[in-house]
Amino acid sequence: MDLLTMKHIVVADTIDRVINTDFHGKGLYPIYDAIRREMGLPLTYLAADGMLRRLEQMNKDDVVLIGTGFLIDPYLKPETDGLISAALLARALEYVFHVTPVIVSEAQSLEALHWTCTTAEMSVTDDLALARKNRNTVCLLPISLDLAEARRQADALLAETNCRLMVSIERPGANEFGIYHSALGNNISHKVAKIDYLFEQVRVRGGFTVGVGDLGNELGVGNTQAALKPLIPFGGACNCGCGGGTVTATVSSAPMMGCSSEIAVYGLLAALQELSGKSDILCSPGLQRRVLEQAALHGAVDGQDGRASASVDIMTADSVERVVAVLHDVLLHGNRHTDNRPEFLQYVAAMDSNPYDLSH
């Protein structure tokens, strides 16, 4: 393995550790560990590497899909977790990689998404052709709650775009019986846009998919379903009586886990910046905060307690902003240290038991 690849993998491992810091004290590190054992290498590395391989072959006419949105009872408001990072991922995809980002969600999420994307310095449209034509633009599209209609929409969208790259952020994912669950094991299928089919079809047609979650009931993190079920409350025995538990059955090319899905995506952006060598992929802490505050002002709520507050899973805006700042520090210091002291990575690369060796 060359030293540059080694550095990318080691930095991504640090990014994984930062975004999986158990700020909530849930005791759920084993969830990350189970997926990491299955995938082998740092999850942010695998996701970023796979995305970059596709992005290098794309141009402005190519579409990258982003699924997000998790509606919170009783008012069916979207939670902040996912909406902010979806907008900031869309920004990076358009600004840096010059492709067309399209965000799909429930209709109830679109107003908040409009404002998160606008604050993330993007023009917003529901016209796909317009988005593909113009720079600095993101397209927002609603997906139906009805399974048959959602499949029709997915087939039409894929026929029009031939999309080969999709990221799902904090989306409910159905279990093996097609039932969607909350973290507390309740059936929420009635309020979920049926995006699973679209997500699966991108991968089945040869594309690359990234599923981002923080528990196991999220779309795209079902690669280790059997291992996750005993690790999660209600993972194997939910409250609705379906018998399938809350863990999603939908897999992805690169499942990712974080203390929140929102924080995990900032890790993905950091890894994309590290592997690509490009700048301005990971948003500034200040921009992240502004987008979060606008989401709360325009209908998004905290998923933990339903408050219309600028917080993510009860992590305050200050806390989330600091995590973004730490990720910037990881990128800065990891590169500086390797430049000054390459002997350390050379030593690890030469170890017989090198845990980062791709040939193991």
Steps between C-alpha positions, in 0.01 A plus 500: 500500500637844410546756776228734370235228509620402845463858619148525356392184681654601833348850484163346413533271801543807720198660332298185576597526866403868520156458345426192712589667830215399731389853590159368604631231734287235325761228531459403135861481382440130416276610210791673328734214590269242340478689172874575503581129540277419204645773276864468610627856457390836646144564390563859392790381285291239320215745440723786385717278279197347329337838447814656357546218250152580363529878524821500298299363206212750526416842362231765555232296323548212744271480803593395853201413716478582869220356711424654837215586735353332807159635604433548872158462662255648572532782245702305239783749502838386363776454752813709467717188486575454131346814351799723569766255383296413190511864395871527576574178310301636205708819519827305486382279215407800285769750599796264503405208274265685261222241495128557555375415851139388538353463850198271542279491808145523631304806387490621863880536502530718192447841661774443756723353228441807284641719774788272594609487136457875452707570809758253367545742207292307247215602272203268544260362239260213445585496128763234431581633154561847644726360771709311244534812289601747770791517742460530876157335486338210682175329405252397772251225416224343715459123501164339565394323818328241279731214405370450146512870418845535656626218278353669193673825598828317555489324164423829324778683681757231423391485137552875473830522689666155490617587852793291625568662837263547796547590866227438758523705821282418802226344290272236651578163345249214483570168671467166320121524521487846346418673828667826606568562868593780733794460738251393765362213292176656377359456149542828309434366149203732447718814502808376310568577135588168335854584384644151565420377148677799340802447723518129424457551126799736481719224644337215303566692177871518578510821699653582835288565809585637844262439790554729799344421837548523874302204635411230247146582387635728225499428128821340375660375821357149485822332382541346845133459588541179699788643703321828571169360622622393848699823543209743467193554720202357304744381232367145508161549665310817411172631647281464191478122489644452152769271641784655307647752743619848416824429311474578130541226243632737233872484434732750333837499329643690799303512825604775743429554867540801730379632835239670280454466127560874474842476664583195288453698178748764617742209536419394145566854375830505689601167347406622151723801555787285627488246218438748218751762606239763415401784732162635615329161515462498878298809585628757744366473857330837457314398186386178663356697790318746274337218306393327822347820637304559180366144510361559849344829390322334207333194643769250597500363854735307723430130452555415866250734662311667215615850591538760225855562612833537322622163621558152361390204713523737802858598411509878514603718207821578692579129536439414135702802388793384713491152344529653153794706627668186638462328162677794337775459760534130417552582132747778575717324755488156339647642183755718678626212711538265205692767310736557796530144632424243227698242699197424719272392214788322332547296818130408518491413128794261547342312794409138432177558692418834338124539570460733201651269239252465213636154421399355838 
